[in-house]
Amino acid sequence: MNNHNLFLDFINTDLKSEQSQFIFRFHKYDLLFTSDNGVFSKNMIDYGSRVLLDNIEITNEKTLLDVGCGYGTFGICLNKVYSHLNVDMVDVNDRALELAKLNAKNNNIHANIYKSFIYENVQGSYDVIVTNPPVRAGKEVVTTILQESIEHLNENGSLWVILQKKQGAPSAKKKMEEVFGNCEIVKEIRDITCYIV
C-alpha cells in the first residue's frame, strides 16, 4: 500500500514547534523525553504504551523494530533495559523522527532511526516488532501494519500490539489470527488490550 495521502491530515507538519520535556521512569531508569506539537501523546507516555511496556517479554531476542515510533517510546525504553537489542525505529512524521533521534541521543541509546511509510523502507527481518498503531490514520494503515509485519519477522519472532477496544481491537485480533494463525491477549485493562502473535 502506497497511499501516503492517508497521512496528510494525521501528520500536522504545519503546527508551530513548541518543544517540551518530561521524565518517564521505566524499570530503574529515569528517561528524558523531548516532545512537541504534532506528535502523538505529546505531554507524556500514553497509557496504552505503558501497558505494553509493562507486559512485553524480552529474553534472547536480538533485533527489534518499532513501527510508528513517534518520539521514540518503545525503542528507547526497551533498548535502555535490554541493551543487547539492536533497535530500528521508523515513522513517517519528520518531526517525530527528529525528536526520536534527539531522545535516543539524550538517553544514550544507539538505534537506527529513519523515515518509512509503514514498512516501505524497512529491509530485513526482526525478532520483535512493537507498535502502538496510529488509529487516527485509518483502519487501512493499522491493518497494513499488522498484516505486513509477517514479512519482517524472523522465524519464531513476535509482534506486540496495543489497541483500544473502541478503536478496533477485536477486528485487529481477528486480522492477526487470520495472518498468523494465532493471537494471544497478554493484558486487558480498562479498554486497552495488549496482543502478541
MARTIGU-592033 format. One record per residue (C-alpha): residue number from 1; residue in one letter; x, y, z negated. Coordinates in steps of 0.25 Angstrom, whole numbers. Last residue first. Example, Ala and Ser with C-alpha at 12.3 -4.5 7.8 and 13.67 -1.06 7.14 Angstrom:
<atoms>
ATOM;pos;code;c1;c2;c3
ATOM;2;S;55;-4;-29;
ATOM;1;A;49;-18;-31;
</atoms>
This chain:
<atoms>
ATOM;pos;code;c1;c2;c3
ATOM;197;V;5;-52;-72;
ATOM;196;I;5;-43;-84;
ATOM;195;Y;-7;-34;-88;
ATOM;194;C;-8;-23;-98;
ATOM;193;T;-23;-19;-100;
ATOM;192;I;-27;-5;-106;
ATOM;191;D;-42;-3;-110;
ATOM;190;R;-39;-3;-125;
ATOM;189;I;-28;-13;-126;
ATOM;188;E;-26;-25;-117;
ATOM;187;K;-13;-32;-117;
ATOM;186;V;-5;-42;-108;
ATOM;185;I;-17;-45;-99;
ATOM;184;E;-11;-56;-89;
ATOM;183;C;-12;-56;-74;
ATOM;182;N;-11;-69;-66;
ATOM;181;G;-11;-74;-51;
ATOM;180;F;-2;-62;-47;
ATOM;179;V;-10;-55;-36;
ATOM;178;E;-24;-59;-40;
ATOM;177;E;-21;-59;-55;
ATOM;176;M;-15;-45;-53;
ATOM;175;K;-27;-40;-45;
ATOM;174;K;-37;-45;-56;
ATOM;173;K;-29;-38;-67;
ATOM;172;A;-30;-25;-59;
ATOM;171;S;-45;-27;-58;
ATOM;170;P;-46;-28;-73;
ATOM;169;A;-36;-16;-76;
ATOM;168;G;-43;-7;-66;
ATOM;167;Q;-42;7;-73;
ATOM;166;K;-53;5;-83;
ATOM;165;K;-45;-7;-88;
ATOM;164;Q;-33;1;-90;
ATOM;163;L;-20;-5;-84;
ATOM;162;I;-6;-9;-88;
ATOM;161;V;2;-18;-78;
ATOM;160;W;14;-27;-80;
ATOM;159;L;18;-36;-68;
ATOM;158;S;27;-48;-71;
ATOM;157;G;38;-55;-64;
ATOM;156;N;39;-70;-64;
ATOM;155;E;44;-70;-50;
ATOM;154;N;49;-55;-47;
ATOM;153;L;38;-45;-45;
ATOM;152;H;38;-35;-34;
ATOM;151;E;29;-41;-24;
ATOM;150;I;19;-45;-36;
ATOM;149;S;18;-30;-39;
ATOM;148;E;11;-28;-26;
ATOM;147;Q;-3;-31;-32;
ATOM;146;L;-2;-23;-45;
ATOM;145;I;4;-11;-39;
ATOM;144;T;-5;-12;-27;
ATOM;143;T;-18;-13;-36;
ATOM;142;V;-14;-1;-44;
ATOM;141;V;-12;7;-31;
ATOM;140;E;-25;2;-25;
ATOM;139;K;-33;5;-38;
ATOM;138;G;-29;20;-38;
ATOM;137;A;-18;30;-41;
ATOM;136;R;-25;33;-54;
ATOM;135;V;-22;18;-58;
ATOM;134;P;-7;21;-58;
ATOM;133;P;-3;7;-63;
ATOM;132;N;4;5;-76;
ATOM;131;T;15;-4;-70;
ATOM;130;V;25;-14;-74;
ATOM;129;I;33;-23;-65;
ATOM;128;V;42;-34;-71;
ATOM;127;D;52;-44;-65;
ATOM;126;Y;53;-35;-53;
ATOM;125;S;54;-36;-38;
ATOM;124;G;62;-29;-27;
ATOM;123;Q;59;-17;-20;
ATOM;122;V;49;-6;-24;
ATOM;121;N;47;6;-14;
ATOM;120;E;33;3;-11;
ATOM;119;Y;29;-4;-24;
ATOM;118;I;20;7;-30;
ATOM;117;F;23;19;-22;
ATOM;116;S;38;20;-26;
ATOM;115;K;47;30;-31;
ATOM;114;Y;59;26;-39;
ATOM;113;I;64;23;-53;
ATOM;112;N;75;13;-54;
ATOM;111;A;77;12;-69;
ATOM;110;H;88;15;-79;
ATOM;109;I;82;19;-92;
ATOM;108;N;90;29;-102;
ATOM;107;N;77;35;-107;
ATOM;106;N;79;49;-101;
ATOM;105;K;84;43;-88;
ATOM;104;A;72;34;-87;
ATOM;103;N;63;46;-91;
ATOM;102;L;69;54;-80;
ATOM;101;K;67;44;-69;
ATOM;100;A;53;41;-74;
ATOM;99;L;50;56;-73;
ATOM;98;E;56;57;-59;
ATOM;97;L;47;45;-55;
ATOM;96;A;35;51;-61;
ATOM;95;R;37;64;-54;
ATOM;94;D;39;56;-41;
ATOM;93;N;26;48;-42;
ATOM;92;V;26;35;-34;
ATOM;91;D;32;27;-45;
ATOM;90;V;42;16;-47;
ATOM;89;M;51;11;-59;
ATOM;88;D;61;0;-58;
ATOM;87;V;67;-6;-70;
ATOM;86;N;79;-16;-72;
ATOM;85;L;76;-21;-86;
ATOM;84;H;87;-25;-95;
ATOM;83;S;84;-12;-104;
ATOM;82;Y;71;-19;-109;
ATOM;81;V;67;-8;-119;
ATOM;80;K;71;4;-111;
ATOM;79;N;67;-3;-98;
ATOM;78;L;53;-5;-102;
ATOM;77;C;51;9;-107;
ATOM;76;I;57;16;-95;
ATOM;75;G;50;7;-84;
ATOM;74;F;37;7;-91;
ATOM;73;T;35;22;-93;
ATOM;72;G;43;28;-82;
ATOM;71;Y;37;42;-78;
ATOM;70;G;27;35;-69;
ATOM;69;C;32;20;-67;
ATOM;68;G;21;17;-56;
ATOM;67;V;27;3;-55;
ATOM;66;D;38;0;-66;
ATOM;65;L;46;-11;-60;
ATOM;64;L;54;-20;-70;
ATOM;63;T;66;-29;-68;
ATOM;62;K;74;-39;-78;
ATOM;61;E;63;-47;-85;
ATOM;60;N;68;-55;-96;
ATOM;59;T;59;-50;-107;
ATOM;58;I;49;-39;-104;
ATOM;57;E;35;-40;-110;
ATOM;56;I;26;-29;-108;
ATOM;55;N;16;-26;-119;
ATOM;54;D;20;-13;-126;
ATOM;53;L;24;-7;-113;
ATOM;52;L;11;-11;-106;
ATOM;51;V;2;-5;-117;
ATOM;50;R;11;8;-117;
ATOM;49;S;9;9;-102;
ATOM;48;G;-6;8;-105;
ATOM;47;Y;-6;19;-116;
ATOM;46;D;1;29;-107;
ATOM;45;I;15;34;-110;
ATOM;44;M;14;48;-114;
ATOM;43;N;11;62;-109;
ATOM;42;K;12;60;-93;
ATOM;41;S;3;48;-93;
ATOM;40;F;5;46;-78;
ATOM;39;V;13;57;-71;
ATOM;38;G;9;70;-64;
ATOM;37;N;13;79;-75;
ATOM;36;D;26;75;-82;
ATOM;35;S;33;65;-91;
ATOM;34;T;46;63;-98;
ATOM;33;F;47;51;-106;
ATOM;32;L;57;49;-118;
ATOM;31;L;57;35;-123;
ATOM;30;D;58;32;-138;
ATOM;29;Y;63;17;-138;
ATOM;28;K;61;7;-149;
ATOM;27;H;50;0;-141;
ATOM;26;F;44;11;-133;
ATOM;25;R;42;24;-139;
ATOM;24;F;38;35;-129;
ATOM;23;I;43;49;-130;
ATOM;22;F;37;61;-123;
ATOM;21;Q;41;71;-113;
ATOM;20;S;34;82;-104;
ATOM;19;Q;36;87;-90;
ATOM;18;E;27;97;-84;
ATOM;17;S;28;96;-69;
ATOM;16;K;17;102;-61;
ATOM;15;L;8;92;-54;
ATOM;14;D;10;91;-39;
ATOM;13;T;14;77;-39;
ATOM;12;N;1;72;-45;
ATOM;11;I;4;57;-42;
ATOM;10;F;-10;52;-42;
ATOM;9;D;-17;61;-32;
ATOM;8;L;-7;57;-21;
ATOM;7;F;-5;43;-26;
ATOM;6;L;-15;35;-17;
ATOM;5;N;-10;43;-5;
ATOM;4;H;3;34;-6;
ATOM;3;N;-6;23;1;
ATOM;2;N;6;13;4;
ATOM;1;M;0;0;0;
</atoms>
